[in-house]
Amino acid sequence: MYPESLEDLIESFKLLPGIGEKTAERLAFYILNMDVEKSNFLAESVVNAKRNLHKCPVCSNITDKEKCNVCSDLKRDSNVLCIVEDSRSIYLFERTGSFHGFYHVLDNLISPLDGVNPEDIGIEKLVKRIEKSSFSEIIIAVKPTIEGETTSLYIKKILEGLNIKVTRIASGIPLGADIEYIDSLTLERALLDRKEIE
């Protein structure tokens, strides 16, 4: 139906999460109507990102340097390590400006149904890093799902005996949410994480 080059462009957009046939077509035609300079910039940005970005050897965050900006920052609090599930989470925390420790990105969350076992999440690298450092607190900041809970409990069990406080970010009912639309897992976590009104 479409010329081959256009079909390829549409198919390439469909590789992205959440992009179906119609959206892929709309994006492809949008690209065709862009001026050459902008479309070249877009194409070069994709190629450069794939060519230059890699995992930080210390924390597995995405970087284009030898070590990521966080691991290179000597002013950060070396007593606290926050474990996250992806690099995106680091940037979300950094935007708040309220966390000043270090991070560690897991390779995945434990999910036996999806074939992701404890040895598949990069736990060995995490444990080696913790053993070589002086962290007094480990904060687990993964999503509050069954996979997140399983991963959190597994990490806590692995770190037992290292004399390190293991905490988890609070989760529960977001501000402004209607309680009748809250799922049971979120409601349960909100009850467990309740605290005194100050």
N, C-alpha and C positions, 0 to 999 in steps of 0.2 A: 504493500500500500504506500508507505512513505519511502522516499529515497533511502538507500542503505545507511548513509552517514547520519541521517536524522533518526532512523530506527536505532542505530547504535547509541546515539545520544540519549534517546528516550530510555533504552534498556539500562544505560549507565545510571540514570537517575533512579530507576526502580531498585537499584542495589542499596539505596539509602533507606534507613528505617522509617516506616510510616509513609513512604511515598508509593502510591498506587499508579495505575495506568494514566488516569486523567491528570493527576498532579505532575507526573513525569512529562506528559505531553505539553502541559502548560509551561513548565520550566524550560523544556527544550525550545519551544517557540520563543520564549522570552530571551533565551541566549541568542537565538538567531537574529533577533531585533536589536540586540545590544551593539554598540559601536565596537569596532575591532580592538581598540585599546583596552576597553573594560573586559571583553571576553578573553583577551590574552592574559590580562592580569589575573582573572579567575583561574584559568588553566595553569598558569605558572605558580600560583599560590598552592594549588593542589599538589603539583609535582614537587615544589620546594618543601612543603610540609612532610610529604612522604620521604623525601630524600634526606632532610636535615633533622627531623625529630626522632628521638630515641628515648629509651627508658634511662632514668638516672640510675647509675650503678649502686647508689646508696639506698634510695627510697622507692624506686620504680616510678616516680613521677615523670611526666613527659618534659623533655628539655631539648634545646638545640646546642647546649654547652656540654662540657665534660661532666659537670654536676649541675643539678637544678638550682635555681635561685634560692630556694629555701635551705637546702643542704649547704650552700655556700655562705649563708648569712651567719656570721659568728656572734651576732647580737641576740640570737634566739635562745629561748629557755631550753637548756640541754637536759632538764629533769623530766620533761613531759613529751610523750610520743603519742600522736593521734593516728590510729589505724583507720584507713578509709578504703572503699571498694574501687574507686577510680580517680583519675587525675582531676576530673571535673569537680569532685567534692573538695579537693584542696583549694581550688580557685573560689568556690563558694565560701569556704571558711575564711580565706584570706580577705575577701571583700568585706566581711563583718569587722575586721580589724581587732577582734577580741581574743584570738588565739595566737600565742607567740612561741609555741613549742615547735617540734619537728613532726613530720608526717611519715607514714609508710603506706604504700598502695598495695593492696592484695591483688593477686592475679585473677581472683574470682571469689564467689561465695560458695560454700559447701552446699551441694544439691545432688544427693545420690540419684534422684529420679532423672536428672539431666546428665548423669555420669560424671559429675564433678565431686571428687572425693577430697579429703583433707590434704593429701599430697599434691593436689592440683592447684592449690591456692597460694603457693609460694611461702608456706609456713616455715620451711627450713631457713630461708634467707632472713625472715623476720626474727626468728629465735636467735640466730647467729648475731644479728645486729643488736638485739637487746642484751645478749650476754657480754658483748664487747663494750657496751656503753654504760652510762650512769643514770638511766631513767629511773625515777622513783614512782612515776605514774604512767600507766598506759590507758589511753582513752579509746574505746572502740566506737567508731562513728559510722556504722553501716545501716542500711535501711531496715526498718522494723518489720521484716517478713520472716517466714519460717526459715528461709535460707540465711538471713541475717542473724536470727536468734541462734541457729545451729552453729554458725561460724563464730559468733561471740562466745558461746559456751565452750566451744572447742579451744579457742585461743586462751580463755581463762584457765581451762584445765591444763593446757600445755605449759602455762607460765606459773602454775602452782609450785611453791618451793623456791621461787627466785626472790622472794621478799619485795615484790613490787605491787603497788596498789593498782588493781584493774577496775576501771569504771566504764560506764556506757553513757552516751549522751541521752538526755531525757527524751522520751517520746510520748505521744498521747494526742489529746484533742487539740487541734490548732485553734488559735484565737478566731472568734467569729463563726466557728462551725456550728451547725445545728446537730445536736447530739443524736437525733433519730436517724441520721444518715451515716453515723460512725460505725465502721465494721467492728466485730467482736474482739479481734486481736488488738486493735488500737485502743478500744475501750478497756480491755484487760490491762494493757501496758500503762494506760493513764492512771488506773487505780493503783497498780503496783508502784508507780513512780510518784505518787502523790506526796506533797510536802506541806508543812505548816504554813498558814497564811501569816505573813509578816506585817 
